[in-house]
Amino acid sequence: MGNLKSILKHFARYRRAVVIGIASLLVVDGLQLLIPRVIKEAVDNLTAGTATGGGLAVNGLTIAVFAAVIAAFRFVWRYLIIGTSRHIEEDIRNEIFGHLLRLSSRYFAKTKTGDLMAHATNDLNAVRMACGFGLVAMTDAVILGFASIGFMLALNVKLTLLALIPMPIIAFFTLKAGKLLHLRFERVQETFSDLMEGVRESIAGVRVVKAYVQEEHQEERLSGFGQRYIRRNVELVRIWGAFFPFVMLMSSMSVVIVIFIGGRQVMLGTISTGDLVAFMSYLGILTWPMMAMGWVVNVLQRGSASMGRINRILESTPEIADSEGAVDLDVVRGEIEFRNVTFRYEDDAAPALSDVTFVVPAGSTLGVLGRTGSGKSTICNLLVRVFETEEGQVLLDGHAVNELSLRTVRKAFGYVPQDTFLFSDTIAENIRFGAPDATDDDIRCAAETAGILSEIEEFSEGMETLVGERGVTLSGGQRQRIAIARAIVAAPSAIILDDALSSVDTATEEVIQRGLSTVLHGRTSIIVSHRISSFSGADNIIVLDDGRIIERGTHQELLAVGGLYADIYERQLLEQEMDDSDAVQT
């Protein structure tokens, strides 16, 4: 019931259209109920021998007018009620998407994409059907049902009571079937989520599938998902498929009763032939409400089950949100401070950062070096509030970041993460994503700074080149440089490069660094890298190991210490000399 209430609240915005639509539906139902009365009059006149050509013409014209008005108002209710259901579908879809954008990274780490895709497709369709045809069928079941019974009672009470004998059986069967339909539809939707996730993974990982020659295995895996989905649907259809035939059987029993008992009453003169014909017409009208009763149960059960699944998303609370009284900063200078920060990704996991403390003065550059898993990316994630600190504080311009508005914090940083993501759009639009108002000149300038402009101009479509899903048509280095250009065009107060040059060679890295030197001048920057060459312009460098800062200082100071930094530097220098030697020999 709670799920249905959450559906009904969406009708408030469109109550005028719904009211007019239902009023039009009532007009249609009312006129349908009057047509048998006209037919009764014509039949009685014919059997009594009092019919005239003019009278029959009036009867026929009356039915034709009724039919024309019914057609017009049927269009109105379909346009308004079904149209409203489409608008509600759009509203819920936008609400889901908007809420997903506010949810934290942990939610997506624990939720399958296939589930979310199922919510945005099958579940929304089920809710739309409940809001549209479900409302229509429910109105018809109540209005046409009770009104038909009322007209039948007016014609003959005894015959009506006998004709309605199957009704309690239908009501009992409907209640029982409704519970089973709800349960089995839930199972269908859960299986559909698994199927969608399987398809998504196979398509997203198609290159890995081909590389390991696992096409046949993936086909068998998806076939398994498909078969389970079919089985669940067949289990649902067994109940739903039995429902309508049973309702029709009970309706036919009513017809048998009316023909047998009503026919005898006509023969005995208790009722007229016109009464019997009108009675049969009303019984025919009553058949739809009897069927609609079951259809309503199915549609509303599906809509309720689907809305429940959608509500579970909407009720998920973002772990990271603006605190009460969150501060907006008009100007961000870019001073960054980590003060005794400790962080774990899971409560029972080892700390990703342990008692980390450092200060980055506004306008300066900090280099962050460390082995894989040492906590470099965690520092970046805490800065832009992808995750929240557990112990200690992260400060921006002297304010704890969790006391600032999310918009202030995230607008302050141009963040280029390790895992570069490009949209399936043109190169220009991917760069412009960082600043939607950026001009074409701004985009070209940012691309040139990122060292990618010359390569873009070599493409036949230039900036209008489509990069494919996740930038699949570009190399890793090209994707990284476009992501850097995206951060540059946003003109942030601070820039974070999280191993953003890992996919480019040292020569290209030097070109990019020369371009970035102008952009980074006077702007706070944090450069995370496994290459010491990336820190050539760094004012200070910290070295992480197992989530702790084990060394800090300038390049020369760290070399003098002779610790991990110096060891990595010597190894990378040796590797570079060997590469240069191989290049000369080649």
N, C-alpha and C positions, 0 to 999 in steps of 0.2 A: 504493500500500500504506500509506503514511503517513497518507493521508486516512481509510482504513478503520480504522486504529489509533485515530485520534482519535475515531471514532464508537464503537468498542468500549469506550473508557474510560468512556463515559457509562453503560454497562450495569452497572458495578460497584455503583452505588447501588441498583440493583434486581435484584441477582444472585439473591436468594431467589425473587422472582416469576418470573424467567427460568428458573431451574432447575426449579421446579415446573411451569412452562408447558411446557418441553421434555420433562420426564418424562411429562406428560399427552399430549403429541404422540406420544411413543414408544409409549405404551399404545395410542393410536388406531392407529398404524402396525402394531403387533404384532398387534392383533386383526384388522385388515384382511388381514394375511398368513395368518391362521388360517382365515378363512372359506372360501378355495378348498379347503383340506384337508377341511372338512366336506362341501362340495359333491362333491368327488371320492369320498368314502365313499358318499354317497347314490347317485351315478350308477353306481358300480361295483356296488352292491347291486341296483340296478334292472336293469342289463344282465345280471347273473348270475342274476337271477330269485330272489334271496334276500331281497329287500326286504320288510319288514313295515310295517303301519300304525304300530305303536308306534315302530319304528326311524326311519321317516321323520318322525314327530312330534318325536322327540328331535332329529333333524338340524335341523328347522325351528325348534324352540324354541331350540336352541343358537345358530343364526344370529340369531334375534330378540334374545336376551340380548346377544350380541356387538354388535348394532346399537344397543341401548339404552345399553350401556356406552360405545361409540364416541361416541354423541351427547352423553353427559354430559361425557366427557373432552375432546371437541372444544370444548364451551362453555368449559371451564376454560382450555385453552391459548389460545383466542381472547381470552378476557377478560384473561389475564395477559400474554401476549406482545404482542398488539395494544395493550392498555392501557399496557404499558411503553413501547411506541414513542411513544404520545401524551405520556407523562410526559417522555421524552427530548426530544421536540420542544419541550415547554414549557421544559425546562431550557436547551436551546440558545438558544431565543428570548430568555429572560431574560438569558443570558450575553451574547448579542449586544447587547441593549438596554443592559445595564449597562456594557458595554465602550464603546459609542458615547457614553454620557454622560461617560465619562472622557477621550475623545479631544479633542484641541485644535481650535480654530477652523480652523486651516489644513487639517486633514483634510477638513472639510465644505466648505471652499472649493474643494477639488480633486475631490470625490467627488459624483457625481450622486445626487440623492434617489431617482431611479428604480432605480439599482443597489441601494441599501439596501432599498427596498421589495421588489425581486425576491428578495433574500436572505431576507427575512422571510416570503415567501410560497412561491414555486415551489421555491427551494432547500431550505427547511425541509421541505416536503412530500416531496421526493425523499429526504431523509435519513430521514424518518419511515418511508417505504416500505421503505427498506433495513433499518431496525431491526426492522420488524414482519414483513411478508410476505416480505421478503428472507430473514430468519432462518428462517422456516417452510419456505419453498421449498428453502433450502439443506439443512435437516435432512431433509426428505422426499427430496430428490435423493440424499442419501448413504444414509440408512437404508432407505427403501423400495427404492431402486435396487439396492443390494448384497444386501439380504435377498431381494428377488424373484429376483435371479439365483441366489442360493444355493438357494432352494426349487426353481427350475427345474432346476438342476444335479442336485439330489437326485432329481428325477423322470426326467431323461434328459439325459446329458451331451452327446451328439452333437447332439440337437435344440436344446439351449441354445446351443451354439457356432454353429450355423447361424443361429439366430434373432438372434444378437448381431452378425452381420456388418455391419449398417448403423451400429452404435454408433461406430466410429472416424470415420466420415464426419460424424456429428453433432458429435462432439467437435471435429474440425478446423474445421467450419463455425462452431461456437460461438465458438472462439477468434478467428477472423477477424472475425466479426460484432461481438464485444465491443469490439475496438479502434475500429471505425468508429462504434459506438454512443456510446462515450465522447466522441469528437471532435465528433460532430454534436450531441450533447446540450449540450456546452459552448457551441456556436454558438447553439443554441436559447435558452439562458439569457441569453446576452449580448444577443440580439435582444429578448428579453422585457424586459430592463432598459431598453433604448432606448424600447420601447413604453410602459412604465410612466412613464418620465421625460417623454415627450411628452404623455401624458394628464395628468400632474400639472401640468405647465407650463400647459397649455391651460385647466384648471379654475382654477388659482390666478390666472391672468391673464385670466380671462373678461371682466372689465370693460374691459380694454385692447383685447382682441380685438373686442368690440362697438363700442367707441369709434372704432376705425379701420376698421370694417366688413370685418374679415378672417376672418369665419366660414368662408367657402368655402375660403380659403387654408389655414386650420387643419384643415378636414376633409380636404383633399388631403394635407396633411402627415401627419396621423395615419393616413390610409389607406395612405400609403407605409410607415409603420412596421408597420402591420398586415399588409400584403402580404409584407414581408420576414420577419415572424414566421411567417406561413403557409408561405412557401417553405422556411424552415429546418426547420419541423416536417414538411413533406412529405419533405424529404431524409432526416430521421430515420425517418419511417414507411416509406420505401422499404426500408430495411434491416430494421427491426423487423417490418414487414408480411410480408417474405419469410421470416422466421425460422420462425414457427409452421407455415405450410404445408409448409416443407421438413422440419421435424421430424415432422409428421404423415405426410408421404409416406414417410419412412424407417421410421416405426412401422408403417405399412401394409405395407411390404415385409416386415417381420418377420412380420406376420400371414400374409401370402401363403406365406412359407417354412414356417411352422408348419402351416398347413392342408395344404399339398401334401406335405411330408415326414412330418408327424405323422399325417395321414390314412392314408398308405400303411403306416406302422408299426402303426396300429390294425388295418388290414385284414390285416396279416401276423401280428398277435398279439404284436408286440414290446412294445407298451404297451397299457394298457387304455383304454377310452373315458373313464373317470373321470380317468385321467392326462392325456389330451388336453384335457378340459374344464378341469381344474385348471391345466394349462400355459397355456391360453388366458386364464384368469383372471389368472394371474401376469403374463402378457404385457400384459394390459390395465392392471394395476396399474403395471407398468414404464413405460407410456406417459407417465404424469404426471411421474415423475422425469426422464424424457428431456426433456419440455417444460419442467419446472421448472429444469433445468440452464440452458436458454437464458434463462428468465425471471429466474433469479438473476443471470446475467451482466448483463442489462439493468438490473435494479434496483440491483445493487451498483455498476455503472458510473455510473449516474445519481447514486446516493448519494455515491459517491466524488468525482465531479466537483463536485457541489453542496457537499459538505463542504470541498473545496479552496477554493471561492469564499468560504465562510463563514470558513475559517481565515485567509484573507488579511485579513479584517477583524480577527479576534481577535489576529492577530500584529502588527497595527499598533500601534506604541508611542506612547502619549500624549507629546506634546512637553513638556507641562507636568504635572508630578506632584510629589508630596511628595518632597523630598530625604531622604537618609538622616539620621536624627536630627532631622527637622523639629520645630520648636518649636510647642507649643500655648500660647496666652496665655489665661489665665482672664479677665483684664480688659483691654480695649483702650481706651486713653485717646483715641486718634485723632490723634496727631501724625504728620504726613506730611512726607516729605522726598524730593525728587528731587535726586540728586547727579551732575552731569555725565552725564546720560542721553542716549545716542544710539541710535536704533532705525530699522531698515529692515524693511518688510514682505516684501521679497524681497532676496536677496543682491546682485543686480545693479541694484536700484532706488535712487533717490535717497533720502536719509534723510528719514523722516517727522518725526523729532525730531533736533536737533543740539545736543549739549552743553547740555541743559536743566537748570537748577538753580533750585530754590526750596524754601521751607519753609512749611508750614502748621501753626502751633501748635495744639495740642489745643483744641477748642472755638471756633476761629475760622473765618471764611468766606473762601474764595478765589474770586475771579471770574476766568474765563478767556475772553478775547475774541480773535477772529481770523477772517480770511476763510476761506471753504471750502477745505479741504485744507491748512490751516496746522498741523494736528497736535493740535487740541483733543481729539477723541475718542480719539486715540492715548494721551494722558495717562491718560484714564479706563480704557482697556483694560489699560494696564500696571499701574495701581493694583490692579485686581482679578485680575491675572494671567491675562487672556485671552490675552495674549502675554507673552513674557519679554524683559527688557532684554538688549541685546547688550553695550553699554558703559555703565559707570556703575552706579548703584544706586538702587533705589526702596526707601524705608524706611518702616516703620510702627512707631511707638513705639520708634524706634532700632534695630529689627531689619530686616534686608534681607527683603523680602517672599518671596523665593525660599528663605529659610531657615525661614520659618514654614509651618505646615501650610496647605493650600488651604482647609480648613474654617475655620481661624482668620481668614484674610484675607477670604474671601468672606462670612462671617457678620458681619464687622466693618462691611461697607459695605451701605447700601441704595442700589442702583444703578438709576437710571432712564435707559435708553439712548435714543439718538436714534430708533432704529427700534423703536417700541413693539409688543410682541407680547401679545395676549390669547388665552386658550384658549377653545375652543368650549364654554363653560360659563356659569353664572350670574355676574352681576356680583359677588355676595358671594364666590363661590369664587375668582374671579380676584383679588380683594383678599386673601382669606385665604391665597392661595398664598405670600405673603410670610411668614406665620406661621400654620402649620396649626392651632395651638392657640388662635388668636384667637377671642374671643367676638363675638357679634353687636354688642354695644355698642362693642367695639374697632373693628370694621369701620365702623360708622356714624361714629364719631369721626374715623377716618382719612379717610373720604370727605368729611366736612365740612371738615376741614383742607385737603384737596386741592381744595375748591371745586366738588365734583361732587354732593354729597348732594341738594341741592334738585332737580337735574335727574333724579337716579335716582328720587326719590319721585314724579315726574310720570309715570314709566312705569307701565303698568297692573299689572305684576308686581313693581314696586319692585326690591329687591335680588335677587329671584329671576328677574329678566329674563335670558333667554339672549342672549348677545351675538353668536352666530354665529361662523363660522370666522374666526380672526384679528381678531375684534371688528368684522366687516364691517357690522353693523347700527348702529354708533356713528360719530359724527363723529371726525375726527382729534384735536380738542381733548378730547373726552370720553375717548377711549382714553388720551391722555397723562395726564389727571387720575386715571383709575383706576390707571394704572401708578404714579403718584406716591403714591396711597393705599396701594398694595401695598408700596411701600418704607417708608412711614411706619409701617404696622402692624407691621413687623418690628422696630421700635425698635432700629436699628443704632447703632453708635458713631459712624459717619460716614455722610453722605449725598452721593451724586454725582448731580447733575442735568445730564445731557448734552443740552443744548438741549431740555429737557423741556417748555418752554412755547412752543415755536415754532409750534404749531398753535392757540394761543388768542389772542384779541384783547387789547389793552392793558388794557381794563377788567377782564376776567377775570383777567389776569395780576396785577393789583393785589390782587384778592380772594384769589388763591392765595398771593401773597407775604405778605399779612397773616396768613393761616392758618399759613403755614410759619414765620413769625417766632417763634412759640412753640415749634414743633418743633425748629427749628434753634438755638434759644438754648442755649448751652453744649455744642452738638454740632458737631464738625468737619463742614464742608460745602464741597464744590467745585461751583460753579455755572458751567457752560459755556453760553454763549449768544452769539447774534449781536446781541442787544438790550442796550444799555447799561442800560436801565431795570431789567433783571434783577439788576443788581449794587448795588441801592440799599443793601442791608445788608452789603455785602462789606467785610471789614477790609483786604483787599489785592486788587489786580487785576494780572494779567499779560496782556500783549498778544503774541500769537504771529503770526509771519509766516514762511512757508516753513520751518516746523519750528524756528524760533529765537525766543527771548524778546527782543523789541526794546524793550519798555517795561514798567515795573513801578512800582507805587505805589498810593496811594489815588485815589479819583475826582477829588478836587480837584487832587492833585499831577499826575495825568496830563493834566488839562485845562490846567494851567499850562504843561506841557511843549510843548503845541501840536503833537503828533505824530499818529500814525495814530489813536489813541484819540480825541483831540479832533476830528479830521476826521470820524470815524464818528459821534461824538456830535452834531456840528452838522448833519450830513446827516439823521440820524434825528429830530432836533428839528424840522427844516424839514419833513420828511415828515409828522410828527405835526400840525404847525400847518396844513398843507395839508389833511389829512384832517378836522381839526376844522372848517376853513373850509367844506369841501364838505358836511359834516354840517349846519352851520348853514344853508347855502343850500338844502339839501334840505328 
